[in-house]
Amino acid sequence: MLGVVSAASAQTAKPAPKAEETAANEVEELVVTGSRIKRSEFNSASPVTVITSESAELQGQVDTASILQSSILGATSQQINNNFTGFVTTGGNGANTLSLRGLGAQRSLTLINGRRAGPAGIGGTVGPFDLNVIPSSVVDRTEILTGGASSIYGSDAIAGVVNIMTKRNSDDGEININANVPFSKGGEVYRASVSKGWTFSRGYVNAAAEYYQSNGLRFKDRDYLNCPQDYTFDPVTGARRDLVMPDGSYKCLNTLTGIYIRGSNRYIPDATAVSNGWDLNGFRRVNANLAAVGTATSGGGYQIVCGSNRTGNCASPLDFARSTQALQTTDSPLQGYRHAVSPVTRKSVFVTGGFDLTETTELYGELLLNRRESEQRSIRQLGPTINANNPTNPFNFANNPSYVGPTGTPLAASSFSPIFVLPVTRDQTVDYARVVLGARGVLPESLPILGNWDWDIYGQYSKSSGDYGQEFIYNDRMLAVSGAARCNQALVTISANMPNATCPTNINLGKVATVGGSYLTPEEYAFLNGYEQGHTEYVYQYVEGSISGDLFKLPAGMVGAAVGFQLRKEQLDDVPGFNSRNSNYNGSAASAETHGSDEVKELFGELEVPLLRDLPLIDRLTLNYSARYSDYKSYGSSSTYKAGLKWNINSTWALRANKGTSFRAPALYELYLGSSSSFLAQTSDPCYQYASTAGVTDRQRANCAALGITGNSTHGGAGSYTIFAKGGVGYLEAEESDNKSIGIVFTPSFIDLNVSLDYSELTVNNQVQRYGAANILDSCLDAPDFPTSPYCSLITRNTDTSSTTFGAVLTVSDAYLNVAKQWNNALDLSAVYRHELPHGTLVVSGQFTWTLDWYTQLSNGADPVKNQGFTAYPDFAGRTGVSYIQGDWTVNWATQMVGKTSDVDDSYSGYGTDLITYRDQQAYVKRHIEFNATHDISVRRKFDDITVTAGINNVFDEQPPFYSTSSASRFSNMRLASSYDILGRRMFVNINKKW
C-alpha cells in the first residue's frame, strides 16, 4: 500500500463501497474532517487525503513529522525539519512543522482528534504546531483537508487542516520495536513503544508510552556533504572549471578560515613567503583575480606580474590567479563535525479515556506529555577588526620588524581581520503537556427541534515549556581585545560579573597558530566564548461547545445543522539569556524578551441541505454551508464562510465544488516579538557601487547621489549592517483568503477503482510578513516621495562625511507588516485500484499534485514573484505504490517522485541564464535539479500475535542532486531543499507484538 490513501475513498482507509453497499454505509454516520455534522462519508464536498499508520509503517516511517512532510502536499515546498541546523526558523531550532502547498506552516492548522492543539517550541517566534509532540505509535490515521476551513475551525486554516486521529477503544496490549539504519554511518532512527487498552461496561482507557531517538548525521558521514565544490563547467567542452588542488582534487569550499584580511587583500601564514610587492614576509597573498595579478605594485613602485618582482609577462597570469585562489584556506576539521541532520530524543505518554455517566452522557479526556531533547552542532566564522596599533597586530612595523616592502622599507601600519572558525552548539529541552476534559451526549428526545441532537462541551489546556542554550562570543570582550590595547579591561562591562571575565595574559588573536589552526588557546576561548540559556513558555487554553443534529426533513432528506462557540486565550513569554537581552553577542543574532497574549470569542454554524435525489442524472445533490464570527482582543473581528456542493450524478460519477473565505489572525510572535537583531552585507544596498550595478533604477541612482554617495562607493569596506525585527502590535490586521475548488470522483461498480481529480485556487490577501531589509532599502530609494517615504524612516546610515565608511547602512528596522499577497492554483489526482487474483490481492495506488501557479507579491504595485518550478519548490510531486497481499504476507513497492526544477527557465523570476563569470572565465553552472525518484521495498509477515515488517528505503541509493555555487542557497553540494533524501540507502525493521 502507498502511505497515502486516495481522497476518492472519501476519508477512509478502506476502498469505496460498491453501489449495493451504499445503503448500509449510510446508516453508520460519522464526523469527518471539514465538518461538524455527522453524515455518510459520501456526502462530503471537500477532498480529504488519509494517511494510515499501517501503510506508513510499510515504508519504514515511524516519525509523525517525516510522515506528513513527505506527503505530496508537503513535497512541493520547503519543510522545516532537522536539516536546518544553524538556520533561524519559526518555532526555534529543532521544531518540525508542516506547510501545506508551501503557503507557510502558520497557515496550516493541526488538530488532534478534531480539536485545536497548542504550539510548542523555543524562542520568541513560537507559533506553528510542532509535530515533534505527537508520538507516531498512538496515531491511527491522519486526515488532510486541503483548502480553507476557517468557517469550521477558525484561524490558521487557510491552506488546509491536518487532523491527527489517535487509536482508541481497544482491549489489546501492544509493543512496537522499530529501527531504521542507513547502510553508511549516521542518521540512525530507533523507536520503542508500549500501549494497553482496557474496556469495561461503562467506559474505556487507553495508555501508551514511546521512546524515540534519531541520531545525527554529520557532514563527514557522507562524501557528498563533506566537500562542497563550486561545481562549474566549461560551457563548450563540459570540462570542470573548479579550482584544483596540488593533488589534483577539486577544492572544497567550506567556510573561509585561517585567513588574514588586510585592506582588500587576503593572506595566509607562510614562513617561506618574502616581501616582493605581492606577498609579505611570512604571509602569502591568496584569492587574487586576474586584474589584481596584472596591476599590483609594491610600495617601492615595482611592477608585479604573477607574484615576482621582475617585470614582463608570465606564461599564464590566469593560472597564477587561480593558484592563489586555490591556496585560500576554506576547510577545517571542524567542518565535518557539523550536523547535516540534528539529533533528537523524544519521550512521550498518551492517555485517553471515557466513562458513561448515564446512558446518554459520556465523560472523556486526553492527556499528552512529551519531552523533546535536541541539539545542533555547527560552526561560526569569527572575523574581528584588530586596530592597527594593537600590539598583537603583525601588520605594524612596531610589532613585527618583518613588516617591510621589497626594499626593506617599513610599510604603513594597517588594521586587519583574522578569520577563523569556532564550533558552536545549540541545545533545546521542550516539555509539552496537553489536557482535554469534556462531556458529550444526546439531548432528550422530548426537546422541541433539538431532540436527539448530539452535544459536546470540553476544555483544552496545553503548555509548552522550553529551555534553550547556545554558545556565543561576548561582544564587549571582543571589543576589549581588538582596540589599540592588547586588552582594555574597562570595556568588559556587560559580562563583567560572569565567569572568566579577566583578560588572559598575552591574549593574541593574530598569532599564526590561532588563524592557521583555527583554534584559540583554552584561556582565550574561555574568555571570549560564552554559553547561556533562555526560557520560553506558551500557554494555549480554550473552552468549546457545540450541538448538531437534524432540523427537519425535505423531500431529498434531512437537513443537518451544527452550532457552537469557542472561548480561547493564549500567551507567549520568552526570556532569552542575559547577554542576548543586552545585545552582547558578537556577529550573531540577539533577541530581547517577548511577552504577549490574546483572547478570542467565536461563534460558528453549519448547515447541510439535501437539495435533490433519485432523479435522472441526479442521484443526490447536497449543499453544505458554514460560517464563523471571530472577535480578537488584539485587532478586532473577522467573519468567514464556506459553501460546498456535492453532486452524485450516479453511483459511478460525482462532482464536488467549494467556495469560501478563510482568515488568519496575527500570531503572538508577529504581534509582540521583542526586538531581535541579525545582519546583512552592504552589497544589498542599491547605493553600493550603484553606477555599475545592474538592476539599480535611475531614480535609485539619483537618490543615492542626493545622499552624497559616489557611484563607485563600497562604503569604505564597512561590515554588515544590523537588521532589527520586531512585532507589529497596534497596526497588524488579520490575513484574509479566498478559495475555491472543483473536483470529479469516479467510482465504477464494475471494477474496484477510485479516482478523484480536484482543481483548487487560493489567494491570501493582507499577508503578514517581514518586508525584508533589502526590499526596504529598494523601496525607500525608489520612492517618489524620497526621502520622506515611510520606508526611509526605517533606515539609518553613516552621515559623517569625514568617515571612511560614509554612506554605509547602519541599521534597518524590519517589523511584521500586512504587505504581501500570495496565490496558489493546484491540481490533485488520486487513484486506488484493487484486484483479486487467484492467490492474493493486488493493490495499485497513486497520488499526484501539480502546482499550476504560485506567486507572491510583496506589496501593491510590486512585480509578482513566481515560486513554483524553482529549485526547492517543484511544481510536480507524486507517490505510487504496488502491494501484493497473500494471506499473512504483504509485499510493497513505493516510489516517491519530485519533478524537474530550474532557476533558469523562467527569466521573469529566475536567473535567466546558467552562464556566469567564474574566476575570470565564463562558466556553466548547474541551476536546475533533474527529475528525482526514490524507491522503497518492504515485506510484512503476520504471525499469531507478532507482525514483522522489514524493508529498504532508497533501494538504489539515490543521492541528492548536485547544484552549483553562485546560485541560490546551498546545503553543501545540494540546494537547500527538504524534498530530497540526504541519508541514502537504509534498512528498516518493525516488530509488533500484541496480546
HELIX and SHEET records of a PDB file:
HELIX    1   1 ALA A    7  SER A    9  5                                   3    
HELIX    2   2 ALA A   19  GLU A   21  5                                   3    
HELIX    3   3 THR A   22  VAL A   27  1                                   6    
HELIX    4   4 GLU A   41  ASN A   43  5                                   3    
HELIX    5   5 SER A   53  LEU A   58  1                                   6    
HELIX    6   6 THR A   64  GLN A   69  1                                   6    
HELIX    7   7 ILE A   72  ALA A   75  1                                   4    
HELIX    8   8 LEU A  100  GLY A  102  5                                   3    
HELIX    9   9 ALA A  105  ARG A  107  5                                   3    
HELIX   10  10 LEU A  131  VAL A  133  5                                   3    
HELIX   11  11 SER A  136  VAL A  138  5                                   3    
HELIX   12  12 SER A  150  TYR A  153  1                                   4    
HELIX   13  13 PHE A  219  ASP A  221  5                                   3    
HELIX   14  14 ASP A  223  ASN A  226  1                                   4    
HELIX   15  15 LEU A  290  THR A  295  1                                   6    
HELIX   16  16 PRO A  317  LEU A  327  1                                  11    
HELIX   17  17 GLN A  335  TYR A  337  5                                   3    
HELIX   18  18 ASN A  475  SER A  482  1                                   8    
HELIX   19  19 GLN A  489  LEU A  491  5                                   3    
HELIX   20  20 VAL A  512  GLY A  517  1                                   6    
HELIX   21  21 PRO A  522  LEU A  528  1                                   7    
HELIX   22  22 PHE A  578  ARG A  581  1                                   4    
HELIX   23  23 LEU A  668  TYR A  672  1                                   5    
HELIX   24  24 GLN A  682  SER A  684  5                                   3    
HELIX   25  25 ASP A  698  ALA A  706  1                                   9    
HELIX   26  26 HIS A  715  GLY A  717  5                                   3    
HELIX   27  27 ALA A  773  LEU A  781  1                                   9    
HELIX   28  28 CYS A  792  LEU A  794  5                                   3    
SHEET    1   A 5 VAL A  48  THR A  52  0                                        
SHEET    2   A 5 VAL A 139  THR A 146 -1                                        
SHEET    3   A 5 GLY A 160  THR A 166 -1                                        
SHEET    4   A 5 SER A 108  ILE A 112  1                                        
SHEET    5   A 5 ARG A 115  ARG A 116 -1                                        
SHEET    1   B25 PHE A 283  VAL A 286  0                                        
SHEET    2   B25 ASN A 265  PRO A 269 -1                                        
SHEET    3   B25 ILE A 259  ARG A 262 -1                                        
SHEET    4   B25 SER A 417  VAL A 442 -1                                        
SHEET    5   B25 THR A 361  LEU A 382 -1                                        
SHEET    6   B25 VAL A 344  ASP A 356 -1                                        
SHEET    7   B25 GLY A 203  SER A 214 -1                                        
SHEET    8   B25 VAL A 189  PHE A 200 -1                                        
SHEET    9   B25 GLY A 173  PRO A 182 -1                                        
SHEET   10   B25 ARG A 986  LYS A 994 -1                                        
SHEET   11   B25 ILE A 946  ASN A 953 -1                                        
SHEET   12   B25 ASN A 932  LYS A 942 -1                                        
SHEET   13   B25 TRP A 889  VAL A 898 -1                                        
SHEET   14   B25 PHE A 876  GLN A 886 -1                                        
SHEET   15   B25 GLY A 840  GLN A 857 -1                                        
SHEET   16   B25 TYR A 816  LEU A 837 -1                                        
SHEET   17   B25 LEU A 753  ARG A 770 -1                                        
SHEET   18   B25 GLU A 735  PHE A 746 -1                                        
SHEET   19   B25 TRP A 653  ARG A 664 -1                                        
SHEET   20   B25 GLY A 636  ASN A 648 -1                                        
SHEET   21   B25 ILE A 618  TYR A 632 -1                                        
SHEET   22   B25 THR A 594  LEU A 615 -1                                        
SHEET   23   B25 GLY A 557  VAL A 575 -1                                        
SHEET   24   B25 ASN A 529  LEU A 554 -1                                        
SHEET   25   B25 ASP A 454  ILE A 473 -1                                        
SHEET    1   C16 PHE A 283  VAL A 286  0                                        
SHEET    2   C16 ASN A 265  PRO A 269 -1                                        
SHEET    3   C16 ILE A 259  ARG A 262 -1                                        
SHEET    4   C16 SER A 417  VAL A 442 -1                                        
SHEET    5   C16 THR A 361  LEU A 382 -1                                        
SHEET    6   C16 VAL A 344  ASP A 356 -1                                        
SHEET    7   C16 GLY A 203  SER A 214 -1                                        
SHEET    8   C16 VAL A 189  PHE A 200 -1                                        
SHEET    9   C16 GLY A 173  PRO A 182 -1                                        
SHEET   10   C16 ARG A 986  LYS A 994 -1                                        
SHEET   11   C16 ILE A 946  ASN A 953 -1                                        
SHEET   12   C16 ASN A 932  LYS A 942 -1                                        
SHEET   13   C16 TRP A 889  VAL A 898 -1                                        
SHEET   14   C16 PHE A 876  GLN A 886 -1                                        
SHEET   15   C16 GLY A 840  GLN A 857 -1                                        
SHEET   16   C16 VAL A 865  LYS A 866 -1                                        
SHEET    1   D 2 LEU A 217  ARG A 218  0                                        
SHEET    2   D 2 HIS A 339  VAL A 341 -1                                        
SHEET    1   E 3 THR A 232  PHE A 233  0                                        
SHEET    2   E 3 GLN A 921  VAL A 925 -1                                        
SHEET    3   E 3 LEU A 915  TYR A 918 -1                                        
SHEET    1   F 4 SER A 676  LEU A 680  0                                        
SHEET    2   F 4 TYR A 721  ALA A 725 -1                                        
SHEET    3   F 4 VAL A 809  SER A 813  1                                        
SHEET    4   F 4 ILE A 795  ARG A 797 -1                                        
SHEET    1   G 2 THR A 901  SER A 902  0                                        
SHEET    2   G 2 HIS A 928  ILE A 929 -1                                        
SHEET    1   H 2 ARG A 970  PHE A 971  0                                        
SHEET    2   H 2 MET A 974  ARG A 975 -1                                        
END                                                                             
